[in-house]
Amino acid sequence: MAGSGKTVVWFRRDLRIHDNPALAAAAKEGSVLPLFIWCPADYEQYYPGRCSRWWLKQSLAHLGKSLELLGCPLVLIRAEDSTLATLLECVHCISATRVVYNRLYDPISLVLDDKIKNELSAHGISVQSFNGDLLYEPWDVYDENGQAFTSFNKYWEKCMNVPIEISQYLAPTRLVAAPGLANVRCCSIDDLGLESSKDVESSNALLSRAWSPGWRNAENMLEEFLSCGLLEYSKHGMKVGGTTTSLLSPYLHFGELSVRKVYQLVTMHHVKWQNEGKSEAEESVRLFLRSIGFREYSRYLCFNFPFTHERSFLGNLKHYPWLLDEDRFKSWRQGMTGYPLVDAGMRELWATGWTHNRIRVIVSSFAVKCLQIPWIWGMKYFWDVLLDADLESDILGWQYISGSLPDGHELSRLDNPEVQGQKYDPDGEYVRTWIPELARMPTEWIHCPWSAPNSILQVAGVELGFNYPKPIVELHMARECLDDAISTMWQLDTAAKLAALDGEVVDDNLNNIRSFDIPKVVLKKKLSPSTSSMNKRVLSTNGKNEKSQPTEVKAPYKQIIRDDMINASNMDDTGSTANLQVTRKRSRSDSAFNVPSSSSSLVMESRIHDNDSCSVRYSGYLQQTADRDDTDKVEDNDSEDSGTSISRPSKRPA
């Protein structure tokens, strides 16, 4: 043993033994207190949903058994007040001199971690954070001008040209429990309150039939994917039914699986297949590593632009007139839109906590383009119901689909669910599985029952408007409404910019007025090569750059709908799981889901520190304008299919 210090290891979404840098560092220095704190107050409006909490409970139990075998139990605490108070109490109980943890990058954790680190440091406690979640730290990848990338392709191209350290931390062979550990106030895993008795008796019992949470099971799942799934990964993107993805997303979200290990093993298999002349592996490996890249980019985006969980990345969309229609939102959530592929996806999501990534794209695109539901509503619902709910990935996915990112879907893009159904579910088996009302519909009409002759509907037992809904909106009407909304957005955006010019209109100003508002993060000072830890990006709600004390962000959503949400001046502004063939009765009564409202914008300033004392300060966001780069779009398999899109030139001002 290298030392005799006492260290608190604060576990969060890093529930594994192998390649856990915080645990490895603590084990080298002396005795440890492995600690997990469940504090519902910290999550605010992002309290994890039922499926996510089920997974967390099983994973904690698995981790606890592993730590006990190493000689030190996992201490579980339910904190009613705050995580900070609980950490301080644990530190005092064992007289710890250090707290270590692995970094998180979502906007909520960034604020919480900064506050905790500052408070612990003020009490004389050494605090050290590690990278246990990413291949590339968000502050390590910038363009030639020192600015953060705002498009995925350029970001990932730069990453692929940056040397990567993929050496893994070995799992400790033995842990020494810190003296005084028995004095720590702890609870059983059931007392954490992650599951209600109703959950245990009903829905959660079904999840265990398809899933085995825990870090050892994660490694088994990875091994199975590498052996059986990776080689043909590129061929599975067209299939929305069955097990056609890696199924690794929940394991990665909860940190049961190291992304470094995934990357290393995938590249090793790639080299092996190249030597064996298996050329078909090239595209599969490229696509899978690209999916890892999207996960990296989601953290990158949230760290450098931490407002993205509450408003659109492109500033122009603060003027977009979303429809705050709760009835449409409810129909979409319940899978009662009248479009079979959309409804099947939403019903599967509710019943199992999962859908194929392609289905996630289809249902989210339908929500924001056909129904014009605010993308924030959809993102929050995904967070509530997904088994692999991941805030950063949900932010990236919903902003991309809604056209809120520079390289996302075009604002005017509107996909046809019927054509998508014929492409991704040509036999209609996926729809029949999740919509029993349409089980007897012929394949020719399965994705467009409204077009079927009455005789066909009668034989199939389908009565539109009675046992299966008519389309909630006609696509040609959705097209017109979308174009009108885009036109309104540009008119409001132009008016706001002209008002800001105070009548001084010149050619340069006009060029800026007609462009997209892309925020920039400017790097003012180069980082020290020795960087290895950091103070998180801090959000401020007072409109000023805070130079010393961090400001905790208030909940950006209220639990009621504000009547003035569509007032432009107040509007600032997806993983996998096993295919559970189960159904669940759905309540058609008023849903208890609370609709989030918009919130005020946040002014950001961040500070990044290395392990020693070098600090680098980033300025607040400079709102600059730049035209959208049509040559740098994020790849999407749907985008190349002209038949899936119902397009018409948008009414953008000339």
C-alpha positions as CSV (number, residue, x, y, z in Angstrom):
1,M,0.0,0.0,0.0
2,A,1.4,3.4,-1.0
3,G,0.0,5.5,1.8
4,S,-2.1,5.7,4.9
5,G,-4.6,8.4,3.9
6,K,-8.4,8.0,4.2
7,T,-10.3,8.7,1.0
8,V,-14.0,8.9,0.2
9,V,-14.8,7.5,-3.2
10,W,-18.0,9.2,-4.4
11,F,-19.7,6.8,-6.9
12,R,-22.3,8.2,-9.3
13,R,-22.6,7.0,-12.9
14,D,-19.3,5.0,-12.7
15,L,-20.7,1.8,-11.2
16,R,-17.8,-0.5,-12.0
17,I,-14.6,-1.9,-10.5
18,H,-12.4,-2.2,-13.7
19,D,-11.0,1.0,-15.3
20,N,-12.4,3.2,-12.6
21,P,-9.7,5.9,-12.2
22,A,-11.2,7.4,-9.0
23,L,-11.4,4.0,-7.2
24,A,-7.9,3.1,-8.5
25,A,-6.4,6.3,-7.2
26,A,-8.0,5.9,-3.8
27,A,-6.9,2.3,-3.4
28,K,-3.3,3.3,-3.9
29,E,-3.3,5.9,-1.1
30,G,-4.7,3.9,1.8
31,S,-8.1,3.1,3.3
32,V,-11.3,4.0,1.5
33,L,-15.0,4.7,2.0
34,P,-16.9,3.8,-1.2
35,L,-20.0,6.0,-1.1
36,F,-23.2,6.4,-3.1
37,I,-25.6,9.2,-2.2
38,W,-29.2,9.3,-3.4
39,C,-30.5,12.9,-3.1
40,P,-33.7,13.5,-5.0
41,A,-33.5,17.2,-4.4
42,D,-30.4,17.4,-6.6
43,Y,-32.3,16.2,-9.7
44,E,-35.1,18.8,-9.6
45,Q,-37.1,18.5,-12.8
46,Y,-34.7,15.8,-14.1
47,Y,-35.5,13.2,-11.4
48,P,-34.8,9.8,-13.1
49,G,-37.8,7.8,-14.4
50,R,-39.0,4.5,-13.2
51,C,-37.0,2.3,-15.6
52,S,-33.8,4.3,-15.0
53,R,-34.2,4.0,-11.3
54,W,-34.8,0.2,-11.6
55,W,-31.5,-0.2,-13.5
56,L,-29.7,2.0,-10.9
57,K,-30.9,-0.2,-8.0
58,Q,-29.8,-3.4,-9.7
59,S,-26.5,-2.0,-10.6
60,L,-25.8,-0.7,-7.1
61,A,-26.6,-4.1,-5.7
62,H,-24.1,-5.7,-8.1
63,L,-21.4,-3.2,-7.3
64,G,-21.9,-3.6,-3.6
65,K,-21.3,-7.4,-3.8
66,S,-18.1,-6.8,-5.8
67,L,-16.8,-4.2,-3.3
68,E,-17.5,-6.6,-0.4
69,L,-15.5,-9.3,-2.1
70,L,-12.6,-6.8,-2.2
71,G,-12.9,-6.1,1.5
72,C,-14.9,-2.9,1.7
73,P,-18.7,-2.5,1.6
74,L,-20.5,0.2,-0.5
75,V,-22.1,2.7,1.8
76,L,-25.5,3.8,0.7
77,I,-27.1,7.0,2.0
78,R,-30.4,8.7,1.1
79,A,-29.9,12.4,1.6
80,E,-33.0,14.5,2.3
81,D,-31.2,17.9,2.3
82,S,-28.2,17.9,0.1
83,T,-25.4,15.8,-1.3
84,L,-22.9,18.3,0.0
85,A,-24.0,18.0,3.6
86,T,-23.9,14.2,3.4
87,L,-20.4,14.2,2.0
88,L,-19.2,16.5,4.7
89,E,-20.8,14.3,7.3
90,C,-19.0,11.2,5.9
91,V,-15.7,13.0,5.7
92,H,-15.9,13.9,9.4
93,C,-17.0,10.5,10.5
94,I,-13.9,8.8,9.2
95,S,-11.6,11.9,9.4
96,A,-11.0,11.6,5.6
97,T,-8.4,13.9,4.0
98,R,-9.5,13.4,0.4
99,V,-12.6,13.0,-1.7
100,V,-12.3,11.6,-5.2
101,Y,-14.9,11.1,-8.0
102,N,-15.2,10.7,-11.7
103,R,-16.5,13.7,-13.7
104,L,-19.9,14.2,-15.2
105,Y,-20.7,16.7,-18.0
106,D,-24.4,17.3,-18.0
107,P,-25.6,20.8,-17.1
108,I,-27.1,19.8,-13.7
109,S,-24.0,17.9,-12.5
110,L,-21.6,20.7,-13.7
111,V,-23.2,23.1,-11.3
112,L,-23.5,20.7,-8.4
113,D,-19.9,19.5,-8.8
114,D,-18.5,23.0,-8.8
115,K,-20.4,23.9,-5.7
116,I,-19.3,20.7,-3.9
117,K,-15.7,21.0,-4.9
118,N,-15.5,24.6,-3.7
119,E,-17.2,23.9,-0.4
120,L,-15.0,20.8,0.4
121,S,-11.9,22.8,-0.5
122,A,-13.0,25.6,1.8
123,H,-13.2,22.9,4.6
124,G,-9.6,21.9,3.9
125,I,-10.5,18.7,2.1
126,S,-8.5,17.7,-0.9
127,V,-10.8,17.1,-3.9
128,Q,-9.7,15.3,-7.0
129,S,-11.8,14.4,-10.1
130,F,-10.9,12.1,-12.9
131,N,-12.0,11.2,-16.5
132,G,-13.9,8.0,-16.2
133,D,-16.5,8.7,-18.9
134,L,-14.9,9.9,-22.1
135,L,-12.2,9.3,-24.7
136,Y,-11.7,13.1,-25.1
137,E,-12.1,15.7,-22.5
138,P,-14.4,18.6,-23.7
139,W,-11.7,21.2,-23.3
140,D,-9.1,19.2,-25.3
141,V,-10.8,19.5,-28.7
142,Y,-10.9,22.9,-30.4
143,D,-10.6,24.2,-33.9
144,E,-7.7,26.1,-35.3
145,N,-9.0,29.4,-33.9
146,G,-9.3,28.0,-30.4
147,Q,-13.1,27.8,-30.5
148,A,-15.4,25.0,-29.6
149,F,-16.7,23.0,-32.6
150,T,-20.4,23.5,-33.4
151,S,-20.8,20.6,-35.9
152,F,-20.3,16.9,-35.3
153,N,-18.4,16.0,-38.5
154,K,-15.6,18.6,-37.9
155,Y,-15.5,17.7,-34.2
156,W,-15.1,14.0,-34.8
157,E,-12.6,14.5,-37.7
158,K,-10.5,16.5,-35.2
159,C,-10.8,13.7,-32.6
160,M,-9.7,11.1,-35.0
161,N,-6.5,13.1,-35.6
162,V,-5.8,13.6,-31.9
163,P,-3.6,11.1,-30.1
164,I,-5.8,9.2,-27.6
165,E,-4.8,7.6,-24.3
166,I,-6.7,4.3,-24.1
167,S,-4.7,2.6,-21.3
168,Q,-7.1,1.3,-18.7
169,Y,-6.9,1.4,-14.9
170,L,-6.5,-2.0,-13.4
171,A,-9.2,-3.1,-10.9
172,P,-7.8,-3.1,-7.3
173,T,-7.2,-6.6,-6.0
174,R,-7.9,-5.5,-2.4
175,L,-9.5,-2.6,-0.6
176,V,-9.0,-1.5,3.0
177,A,-12.1,-0.2,4.7
178,A,-11.5,3.2,6.4
179,P,-11.5,3.1,10.2
180,G,-14.7,4.7,11.5
181,L,-16.8,3.4,8.6
182,A,-19.2,1.8,11.1
183,N,-20.0,5.3,12.4
184,V,-21.4,6.5,9.0
185,R,-25.1,6.7,8.9
186,C,-26.2,4.5,6.1
187,C,-29.3,2.6,4.8
188,S,-30.2,-0.5,2.9
189,I,-30.7,-0.4,-0.9
190,D,-34.4,-0.7,-0.4
191,D,-34.4,2.3,1.9
192,L,-33.0,4.5,-0.9
193,G,-36.5,4.6,-2.3
194,L,-35.6,3.9,-5.9
195,E,-38.6,1.6,-6.4
196,S,-42.1,1.8,-5.1
197,S,-44.0,-1.4,-4.1
198,K,-46.2,-0.9,-7.1
199,D,-43.2,-0.8,-9.5
200,V,-41.8,-4.0,-8.0
201,E,-45.1,-5.9,-8.4
202,S,-45.8,-4.8,-11.9
203,S,-43.7,-3.3,-14.6
204,N,-40.2,-3.6,-13.1
205,A,-40.6,-7.4,-12.9
206,L,-40.8,-7.5,-16.7
207,L,-37.5,-5.6,-17.1
208,S,-35.5,-8.3,-15.4
209,R,-36.5,-10.8,-18.0
210,A,-34.6,-8.9,-20.7
211,W,-31.8,-7.2,-18.8
212,S,-29.0,-8.0,-16.3
213,P,-27.6,-4.7,-15.0
214,G,-24.2,-4.7,-13.4
215,W,-20.6,-4.2,-14.5
216,R,-19.8,-7.9,-14.9
217,N,-22.9,-8.4,-17.0
218,A,-21.9,-5.3,-19.0
219,E,-18.6,-6.9,-19.9
220,N,-20.4,-10.1,-21.0
221,M,-22.7,-8.1,-23.2
222,L,-19.8,-6.3,-24.8
223,E,-18.0,-9.6,-25.4
224,E,-21.2,-11.0,-27.0
225,F,-21.6,-8.0,-29.3
226,L,-18.0,-8.1,-30.4
227,S,-18.3,-11.8,-31.2
228,C,-21.8,-11.8,-32.9
229,G,-23.0,-8.3,-33.6
230,L,-20.2,-5.9,-34.6
231,L,-19.2,-7.5,-37.9
232,E,-22.7,-7.0,-39.4
233,Y,-23.5,-3.9,-37.4
234,S,-23.9,-1.8,-40.7
235,K,-26.6,-4.1,-42.0
236,H,-28.8,-3.8,-39.0
237,G,-29.6,-0.1,-39.2
238,M,-32.6,-0.8,-41.5
239,K,-34.2,-3.1,-39.0
240,V,-36.4,-1.7,-36.2
241,G,-37.5,-5.0,-34.7
242,G,-35.5,-7.6,-32.8
243,T,-32.0,-7.3,-31.4
244,T,-30.2,-5.3,-34.0
245,T,-28.1,-2.9,-31.9
246,S,-25.2,-3.3,-29.5
247,L,-27.5,-3.1,-26.4
248,L,-24.7,-1.3,-24.6
249,S,-26.2,2.2,-24.1
250,P,-27.6,1.6,-20.5
251,Y,-24.3,0.0,-19.4
252,L,-22.4,3.0,-20.7
253,H,-24.8,5.5,-19.2
254,F,-24.4,4.1,-15.7
255,G,-20.7,3.6,-16.1
256,E,-20.8,-0.1,-15.8
257,L,-18.8,-0.2,-18.9
258,S,-15.7,1.8,-19.7
259,V,-15.8,3.6,-23.0
260,R,-12.0,3.2,-23.2
261,K,-12.4,-0.5,-23.0
262,V,-15.1,-0.5,-25.7
263,Y,-12.9,1.6,-28.0
264,Q,-9.8,-0.5,-27.4
265,L,-11.6,-3.9,-28.0
266,V,-13.4,-2.6,-31.1
267,T,-10.2,-1.3,-32.7
268,M,-8.4,-4.6,-31.9
269,H,-11.2,-6.6,-33.6
270,H,-10.9,-4.2,-36.6
271,V,-7.2,-4.9,-37.0
272,K,-7.8,-8.6,-36.7
273,W,-10.5,-8.5,-39.4
274,Q,-8.3,-6.4,-41.7
275,N,-5.6,-9.0,-41.4
276,E,-8.2,-11.7,-42.3
277,G,-9.4,-9.7,-45.3
278,K,-12.9,-9.1,-44.0
279,S,-13.6,-5.9,-45.9
280,E,-17.3,-5.9,-44.7
281,A,-16.1,-5.0,-41.2
282,E,-14.8,-1.6,-42.3
283,E,-18.2,0.1,-42.5
284,S,-19.5,-1.6,-39.4
285,V,-16.6,-0.5,-37.3
286,R,-16.8,3.0,-38.7
287,L,-20.5,3.3,-37.9
288,F,-20.1,1.9,-34.4
289,L,-17.2,4.2,-33.5
290,R,-19.2,7.0,-35.0
291,S,-22.0,6.2,-32.5
292,I,-19.4,6.4,-29.8
293,G,-18.4,9.7,-31.2
294,F,-22.0,11.0,-30.9
295,R,-21.9,10.1,-27.3
296,E,-18.6,12.0,-26.9
297,Y,-20.1,15.0,-28.8
298,S,-23.2,15.1,-26.6
299,R,-20.9,15.7,-23.5
300,Y,-18.8,18.1,-25.5
301,L,-21.9,20.2,-26.5
302,C,-23.3,20.2,-22.9
303,F,-20.0,21.2,-21.4
304,N,-19.2,24.1,-23.8
305,F,-22.8,25.2,-24.2
306,P,-24.6,24.3,-21.0
307,F,-27.8,26.2,-21.9
308,T,-28.7,23.5,-24.4
309,H,-31.0,21.6,-22.0
310,E,-33.4,24.6,-21.8
311,R,-33.2,26.4,-25.1
312,S,-32.3,25.9,-28.8
313,F,-28.6,26.1,-29.8
314,L,-29.4,28.3,-32.7
315,G,-30.4,31.7,-31.4
316,N,-33.0,32.3,-34.2
317,L,-35.2,29.5,-32.8
318,K,-36.1,31.6,-29.7
319,H,-38.7,33.1,-32.0
320,Y,-40.1,29.8,-33.3
321,P,-43.9,29.6,-32.5
322,W,-44.2,26.1,-31.0
323,L,-47.7,24.8,-30.5
324,L,-48.4,24.3,-26.8
325,D,-51.1,21.7,-27.4
326,E,-51.3,19.3,-24.5
327,D,-53.9,17.1,-26.3
328,R,-51.6,16.5,-29.2
329,F,-48.7,15.9,-26.8
330,K,-50.9,13.3,-24.9
331,S,-51.9,11.5,-28.1
332,W,-48.2,11.3,-29.1
333,R,-47.2,9.9,-25.7
334,Q,-49.9,7.3,-25.7
335,G,-49.3,6.2,-29.3
336,M,-52.6,7.4,-30.6
337,T,-51.6,9.7,-33.5
338,G,-53.1,7.5,-36.2
339,Y,-49.7,6.9,-37.9
340,P,-48.9,3.2,-37.2
341,L,-45.1,3.3,-37.1
342,V,-45.1,6.3,-34.8
343,D,-47.7,4.8,-32.5
344,A,-45.9,1.4,-32.4
345,G,-42.7,3.2,-31.3
346,M,-44.4,5.2,-28.6
347,R,-46.2,2.2,-27.2
348,E,-43.0,0.1,-27.2
349,L,-41.3,3.0,-25.4
350,W,-43.9,3.1,-22.7
351,A,-44.1,-0.6,-22.2
352,T,-40.4,-1.4,-22.2
353,G,-38.5,1.8,-21.6
354,W,-36.7,1.4,-25.0
355,T,-37.0,1.7,-28.7
356,H,-34.5,1.3,-31.6
357,N,-32.6,4.5,-32.3
358,R,-34.2,4.7,-35.7
359,I,-37.7,4.7,-34.1
360,R,-36.5,7.4,-31.7
361,V,-35.6,9.6,-34.7
362,I,-39.0,8.9,-36.3
363,V,-41.2,9.6,-33.3
364,S,-39.3,12.7,-32.3
365,S,-39.3,14.1,-35.8
366,F,-43.0,13.5,-36.0
367,A,-43.5,15.4,-32.7
368,V,-41.6,18.5,-33.5
369,K,-42.3,18.8,-37.3
370,C,-45.8,17.3,-37.8
371,L,-47.3,18.3,-34.4
372,Q,-44.9,21.2,-33.7
373,I,-44.6,20.2,-30.1
374,P,-41.7,22.0,-28.4
375,W,-38.7,19.7,-28.5
376,I,-38.1,20.3,-24.8
377,W,-41.3,18.6,-24.0
378,G,-40.3,15.5,-26.0
379,M,-36.8,15.5,-24.5
380,K,-38.2,15.6,-21.0
381,Y,-40.6,12.8,-21.7
382,F,-37.8,10.6,-23.1
383,W,-35.9,11.4,-19.9
384,D,-38.8,10.2,-17.8
385,V,-39.5,6.9,-19.6
386,L,-36.2,5.6,-21.2
387,L,-34.3,2.8,-19.6
388,D,-31.1,4.3,-20.9
389,A,-32.2,7.9,-20.4
390,D,-29.1,10.1,-20.9
391,L,-29.6,13.8,-20.6
392,E,-26.6,14.8,-22.8
393,S,-27.6,12.3,-25.6
394,D,-31.3,13.4,-25.4
395,I,-30.3,17.0,-25.7
396,L,-28.2,16.3,-28.8
397,G,-30.8,14.1,-30.3
398,W,-33.8,16.4,-29.9
399,Q,-31.9,19.5,-30.9
400,Y,-30.6,17.7,-34.0
401,I,-34.0,16.5,-35.0
402,S,-35.8,19.8,-34.4
403,G,-33.3,21.7,-36.6
404,S,-31.8,23.5,-33.6
405,L,-28.2,22.6,-34.4
406,P,-26.1,24.0,-37.3
407,D,-25.7,20.4,-38.7
408,G,-29.1,19.1,-37.7
409,H,-32.2,18.4,-39.8
410,E,-33.2,21.3,-42.0
411,L,-35.9,23.3,-40.3
412,S,-38.2,22.7,-43.3
413,R,-37.7,18.9,-43.4
414,L,-40.9,16.9,-42.8
415,D,-40.7,13.1,-43.1
416,N,-43.5,10.9,-44.2
417,P,-44.3,8.2,-41.5
418,E,-45.9,6.0,-44.2
419,V,-42.8,5.9,-46.4
420,Q,-40.6,5.4,-43.3
421,G,-42.8,2.4,-42.3
422,Q,-42.4,0.8,-45.7
423,K,-38.7,1.2,-45.5
424,Y,-37.9,0.2,-41.9
425,D,-40.8,-2.2,-41.3
426,P,-41.6,-3.5,-44.8
427,D,-43.5,-6.6,-43.5
428,G,-45.4,-4.7,-40.8
429,E,-44.3,-7.1,-38.1
430,Y,-43.1,-4.3,-35.8
431,V,-46.4,-2.5,-36.1
432,R,-48.4,-5.7,-35.5
433,T,-46.4,-6.5,-32.4
434,W,-47.2,-3.2,-30.7
435,I,-50.6,-2.3,-32.2
436,P,-52.8,-5.3,-31.8
437,E,-55.7,-3.4,-33.3
438,L,-53.9,-3.6,-36.7
439,A,-52.7,-7.2,-36.3
440,R,-55.0,-8.5,-39.1
441,M,-54.3,-5.6,-41.5
442,P,-52.7,-6.7,-44.8
443,T,-49.1,-5.6,-45.3
444,E,-50.1,-3.4,-48.2
445,W,-52.2,-1.2,-45.9
446,I,-50.5,-1.7,-42.5
447,H,-48.7,1.7,-42.6
448,C,-51.7,3.6,-44.2
449,P,-54.9,2.1,-42.8
450,W,-56.8,5.3,-43.7
451,S,-56.2,4.5,-47.4
452,A,-57.5,0.9,-47.2
453,P,-60.9,0.1,-48.7
454,N,-63.8,-0.3,-46.2
455,S,-64.0,-4.0,-47.1
456,I,-60.4,-4.5,-46.0
457,L,-60.9,-2.6,-42.8
458,Q,-64.0,-4.6,-41.9
459,V,-62.2,-8.0,-42.5
460,A,-59.3,-6.7,-40.3
461,G,-61.6,-5.6,-37.6
462,V,-60.4,-2.0,-37.8
463,E,-62.8,0.9,-37.3
464,L,-60.9,4.1,-37.7
465,G,-61.9,6.7,-35.1
466,F,-63.2,3.9,-32.8
467,N,-60.6,1.2,-32.1
468,Y,-57.8,2.9,-33.8
469,P,-57.5,6.7,-34.3
470,K,-57.7,8.6,-37.6
471,P,-54.5,10.6,-38.4
472,I,-54.1,13.4,-35.9
473,V,-53.0,15.7,-38.6
474,E,-53.0,15.5,-42.4
475,L,-49.4,15.6,-43.7
476,H,-50.2,18.4,-46.3
477,M,-51.6,20.5,-43.5
478,A,-48.6,19.8,-41.3
479,R,-46.4,20.9,-44.3
480,E,-48.3,24.2,-44.5
481,C,-48.2,24.8,-40.8
482,L,-44.5,24.1,-40.6
483,D,-43.7,26.5,-43.5
484,D,-45.8,29.2,-41.8
485,A,-44.0,28.6,-38.5
486,I,-40.6,29.0,-40.1
487,S,-41.8,32.1,-41.9
488,T,-43.0,33.6,-38.7
489,M,-39.7,32.7,-37.0
490,W,-37.7,34.5,-39.6
491,Q,-40.0,37.6,-39.5
492,L,-39.7,37.9,-35.8
493,D,-36.0,37.2,-35.9
494,T,-35.5,39.9,-38.5
495,A,-37.6,42.4,-36.7
496,A,-35.7,41.9,-33.5
497,K,-32.3,42.3,-35.2
498,L,-33.4,45.4,-37.0
499,A,-34.7,46.9,-33.8
500,A,-31.3,46.2,-32.2
501,L,-29.6,48.2,-35.1
502,D,-31.4,51.4,-34.2
503,G,-32.1,52.1,-37.9
504,E,-28.5,51.7,-39.0
505,V,-28.9,49.2,-41.9
506,V,-26.0,48.5,-44.1
507,D,-25.0,45.5,-46.3
508,D,-23.0,43.8,-43.6
509,N,-25.8,44.2,-41.2
510,L,-28.3,42.7,-43.7
511,N,-26.0,39.7,-44.2
512,N,-25.9,39.1,-40.5
513,I,-29.7,39.5,-40.2
514,R,-30.3,36.7,-42.8
515,S,-28.0,34.2,-41.2
516,F,-28.3,31.6,-38.4
517,D,-27.1,32.7,-34.9
518,I,-24.5,30.2,-33.8
519,P,-23.0,30.8,-30.4
520,K,-19.2,30.6,-30.0
521,V,-17.0,29.7,-27.1
522,V,-13.7,31.5,-27.5
523,L,-10.6,30.0,-26.0
524,K,-8.5,33.0,-24.7
525,K,-5.6,31.1,-23.2
526,K,-4.0,27.8,-24.0
527,L,-4.2,25.0,-21.5
528,S,-1.2,23.7,-19.7
529,P,0.0,20.3,-21.1
530,S,-0.2,19.0,-17.5
531,T,-3.9,19.4,-17.1
532,S,-5.6,16.4,-15.4
533,S,-8.5,17.8,-13.4
534,M,-10.8,20.8,-13.6
535,N,-13.4,23.0,-12.0
536,K,-16.6,22.7,-13.8
537,R,-18.2,25.2,-16.0
538,V,-20.4,27.5,-13.9
539,L,-23.8,28.9,-14.9
540,S,-25.0,32.2,-13.6
541,T,-28.6,33.5,-13.7
542,N,-27.9,37.1,-12.7
543,G,-26.7,38.2,-16.1
544,K,-23.1,38.8,-14.9
545,N,-19.9,36.9,-15.2
546,E,-19.2,35.5,-11.8
547,K,-15.5,35.7,-10.9
548,S,-15.4,33.9,-7.6
549,Q,-18.4,32.2,-6.2
550,P,-20.4,29.8,-8.3
551,T,-24.1,30.3,-8.8
552,E,-26.5,27.4,-8.6
553,V,-29.0,27.3,-11.5
554,K,-32.6,27.3,-10.5
555,A,-35.0,24.8,-12.1
556,P,-35.5,25.9,-15.7
557,Y,-38.9,24.4,-15.9
558,K,-42.1,25.0,-14.0
559,Q,-44.8,22.4,-13.6
560,I,-47.5,24.5,-15.2
561,I,-47.9,25.9,-18.7
562,R,-47.3,29.6,-19.0
563,D,-49.8,31.4,-21.2
564,D,-47.1,33.7,-22.5
565,M,-44.7,31.0,-23.6
566,I,-45.1,31.7,-27.3
567,N,-44.3,35.4,-26.7
568,A,-41.0,35.6,-28.7
569,S,-39.5,38.0,-26.3
570,N,-39.8,35.5,-23.4
571,M,-38.9,32.4,-25.4
572,D,-35.2,31.5,-25.1
573,D,-35.8,28.8,-26.1
574,T,-31.1,8.9,-28.3
575,G,-29.1,3.8,-27.2
576,S,-30.6,0.5,-27.1
577,T,-32.3,-2.2,-25.1
578,A,-33.5,-5.8,-25.5
579,N,-36.8,-6.1,-27.3
580,L,-39.3,-6.9,-24.6
581,Q,-42.3,-8.5,-26.2
582,V,-44.6,-7.4,-23.5
583,T,-47.6,-5.1,-23.3
584,R,-49.0,-2.9,-20.7
585,K,-52.4,-1.4,-20.2
586,R,-52.3,2.3,-20.8
587,S,-54.5,4.9,-19.1
588,R,-56.4,7.0,-21.6
589,S,-57.4,9.4,-18.8
590,D,-55.6,12.7,-18.1
591,S,-51.9,12.0,-17.8
592,A,-50.0,13.0,-14.7
593,F,-47.0,14.1,-16.9
594,N,-46.2,17.7,-16.2
595,V,-45.4,19.9,-19.2
596,P,-42.3,22.0,-18.8
597,S,-42.4,25.7,-19.7
598,S,-39.6,27.9,-21.0
599,S,-37.1,29.5,-18.8
600,S,-34.9,32.6,-18.9
601,S,-31.6,32.4,-20.6
602,L,-28.4,31.8,-18.7
603,V,-25.2,33.7,-18.9
604,M,-22.2,31.4,-18.6
605,E,-18.6,31.7,-17.6
606,S,-16.4,28.8,-16.9
607,R,-13.1,28.1,-15.4
608,I,-10.9,25.1,-16.1
609,H,-8.1,24.2,-13.7
610,D,-5.4,21.7,-14.0
611,N,-4.4,19.4,-11.1
612,D,-2.1,22.1,-9.8
613,S,-2.9,25.7,-10.1
614,C,-2.9,26.7,-13.7
615,S,-6.3,28.1,-14.6
616,V,-7.8,29.0,-17.9
617,R,-10.9,31.3,-18.2
618,Y,-13.4,31.3,-20.9
619,S,-15.5,34.3,-21.8
620,G,-19.2,34.4,-21.9
621,Y,-20.8,33.5,-25.1
622,L,-20.2,35.8,-28.1
623,Q,-23.4,35.7,-30.2
624,Q,-22.0,35.7,-33.7
625,T,-23.8,34.9,-36.9
626,A,-22.7,32.4,-39.5
627,D,-24.4,30.8,-42.4
628,R,-25.3,27.1,-42.1
629,D,-22.7,24.9,-43.7
630,D,-24.7,22.5,-45.8
631,T,-21.5,20.5,-46.6
632,D,-21.1,19.5,-42.9
633,K,-24.3,17.7,-42.0
634,V,-24.4,15.0,-39.5
635,E,-25.1,11.8,-41.3
636,D,-28.6,10.4,-41.1
637,N,-29.7,7.4,-43.0
638,D,-33.1,9.0,-43.7
639,S,-31.6,12.2,-45.2
640,E,-30.6,10.6,-48.5
641,D,-34.1,9.2,-49.2
642,S,-36.0,11.9,-51.0
643,G,-39.1,9.8,-50.9
644,T,-39.4,10.1,-47.1
645,S,-39.5,13.8,-47.0
646,I,-42.4,16.1,-47.7
647,S,-40.6,19.2,-48.8
648,R,-41.5,22.7,-49.9
649,P,-39.2,25.7,-50.0
650,S,-39.4,27.5,-46.6
651,K,-40.6,31.0,-46.4
652,R,-37.3,32.5,-45.4
653,P,-36.9,36.2,-46.1
654,A,-34.9,37.0,-49.2
